[in-house]
Amino acid sequence: DPSPLVTPTTCLSTLPLLSTPCLLRLLAKLIGIAIIAASCINKAPVLHNIYSSKSALGLSPTSTYGEVIMYSNAAFYNLRRGNPFTAYGETFMVMVQTVVVVFLIWRYGEEKKGGRTNNVGVVCGAYLVYLFVVFYVLTQDTIYILMVYNPIVLLTSRGSQILANRQQKHTGAQSLATTGMNLTGSLIRTVTTIKEVGWDFHILRSYGVSITLNMILFTHIVMYRENTKRMLDDIKQKKKE
């Protein structure tokens, strides 16, 4: 657990030679800041793929909705718990970017207009109810529920995408870079969370599940890359015609 004796005041008092605990905490902070900075472009490859092909084919709407909830749960849990922003800031950044992906799926998805409009209303209404529950219903004693259910949301989200990949035999607008960043970020975050927050079982369990599922998605993108390239080329050709 992060030691209560390792504080900015105690560490500054040891300058210019920082103690080992202070150096480790500083390193965790710097890594956290680097992860947050990198997360600002986490979904950029996916956004580029969708926009350039004018298609969201290959992206599971269910998976993307689940991602919004997954990142929201992690961000709001840490926010309500008062954890350092450097320990979870990337969840906010990726959450916002995933919401943009949702809007692009609605814009370029294959659903018919009427069904899409109804879907938008239901999803937006459900998220507003979710926000009300998180900030006005859950207390400090019950906020842990967000992270208890996060592995389930994660399994549903990533699992539906994994299933879609296997059925389609391509990965569409998914990005190797984005999935690689998610995988690497989860691995690093496991270590920095222990240093900055402590052995929070709920957070660490979510990272463990995330690492496993992201490895499978990463493998799919590599495995189906030729099929995906042909599919995207066909879409671009049809758009030109």
N, C-alpha and C positions, 0 to 999 in steps of 0.2 A: 504494500500500500504506500501511497505517497506520504512521506513523513511530514507531520505538522511542524517539525523543526526546520524543514527546508522552505524558507519563505524568502521573498525578495529582500527583506531587511537583513536577514542573517547572511544571505549570500553576498550582498553588497558589502557587508562588513568584513568579508574575507578577501576582498579585492586587494591586489591584482591576482592573487593565487586562489582560485575557487576550489572548494572542497569537491571530492568525488561526487557526493549526492547532488551538489549544486550544478556540477557540470552535466550530470546525467539528466537532471530536470531541464536544464537549458537546452540540451541536445533534443530532448523530446519536444520542447516548445518550438524549436527551429524546424524540426521535421514536420510538426503539425502545421506550421505556417506554410511550408513548402507544399504540403498535400493540399491545403486550402487553395493556394495559388494555382496549382495544377488542375484542381477540380473545376475551376472556372471555365475550362475548355473541355471538360469531360465528354459532354454530349455533342461537341462541335462536329466530329466526323459523322455521327448519325444524322445530325441536322443537315449537313452538307449532302449526304447520300439521298435523303428524302427530297431535298429541294432541287438538287441537280437532275434527279430522275423523275421528279414530279409524281412520285409514287411512294406509298408506305408499305408496299408489298413485302412480306417477310417479317414484319413487326406485328406481334400479337397485341391487340388492344388490351386484352385482359392482363397480359404481362406488364404493359406500360402503366395501366391504372394501379396495379399492385406495387410497381416501383414508386409511384407518387406516395402511396400510403406508407410504404416501407421507409423511405427517406424522411417523410413527415414524422413518423413515429420516433425515429432515432433523433431527429433534430429537436422535436418538441419535448421528448423525454429529457434530453440533456439540458435544454433550456430551463425546464421546470425544476430540474435537480440542481441548477446553479453550477454546472460543470464548466470548466474553462472553455471559451470558444475555440481555442486552438486544439481542443481535444475532439471537436465534432463539427467544426465550421463547414467542412466540405459537404456535409449532408444537406445543409441549407442551399448551397450553390447547385448541387446536383438535383435537388428537389425542384428548384425553379426551372432548370434546363429540361427536366423531365416533363414538367407541365407544358413547356413549349413543344416538346415532341408530341404530347397528347393533342394539342391544337393542330399540329401538322398532320397527324393521323386523321383527325376529323376533316381536314381540308383536302387531303389527297387519298383518303381511304377508299375502299371499294364499296362501302355501304351506299344504299340508295338514299337520296336526299331526305325523304320523310323519316326513315328509320334513324338516320344520323342526327336529325334535329331532336327527336325524342330521346335519343341516347345522351346527347349533350345535356339536356335538361335534367335527366335522372342523375348523371354523374356529378354535375355541378351542385345539385341539391344535396346529394349524399355527402359531398365533401364539406359543405357548409354545416351540416349536422355534425359531422366528424369534428370540425374545428370547435363547435360549441361544446361538445362533450369533453374535448381535451382541455380547454381553458376554463370551463365553467362548471363542469360536473366532477371530473377527476380531481382528487386532492393529493397532497404530498404523500399520503399513505397508500394511495391507489394508482398513482401515475405509473408505477412499475408495470401495470397491465399492458401498456404500449409495447414494452420490450418483451414481455412474455409471449405476446401474440405475433411479434415481428418475424420470428423464424417461420411461422405458419404462412404469413403473408409472403415472405421471401420464397418459400417452397412453391406456393401457388403461382407467384409472379414468374420466377425463373423456370419453374417446372412447366408452365404452359408454353413458354418460349422454346424450351428444350423439346417438348412434344411436337410443337409446330415445325421446328427445324427438321426433326426426323421424318415427319409426314411429307414435308415439302421438298426435302433433299436440297435445300438451299437456305441461306440466311438473310437474303434480301438486303434491307438497308442497315442491318446490324454492322457494327464496326469492330475490327480486330483491335484497333488502338483503344477504343472506349472500354471494351471488355478487358483488355490487358491492364489498363489503368485501374479498373475496378478491382481486379484480382490483386495487383501489386499494392493498391491502397489498403485493401482489407488485411493483407499480410503485415504491412507496416503499422497499420492502426492497432492491430492486436498488441504490439509491443508498446506503442506510445500511450494507449489507453491504460495499460498496467502502470506505467510510470506517472501519468497525470491524474488518473481517476482512481486507480486501484483495481483490485480483482472483482470488478462488477460482473457477476456471472451472466446477467441478462445481456449486457453489451457484448461480452466475449463470445457467448454462444451464437449470437447473430453473426458475428464476424466469421466464426467457424463454418456455419452453414453457407455464408456468402462465398467463402473461399472455395468450397467444394463445388457449388453450382456454377460459379464463374469459370472454374477450370473446365467443366463440361461444355459450357458455351464457347469458350476459347477454342476447344478441340473441334467443335462443330464448325466454327468459322473457317478454320484451317482445312478441315476435312471436305467441306462443301464449297471451297473457294472457286473451283472451276465452274460448277453448276451455277453459282451465284453470279459470276461474271457473265456467263451466257444469258442468264435471265435478265440482268440489268441492261445488257446490250440490246436485247430484244425489245425491252420497254422503251429505251431511248429511240430505237428505230421506228417503233410504232408511233411515238409522239411526233416524230418528224413527218411521218406520212399523214 
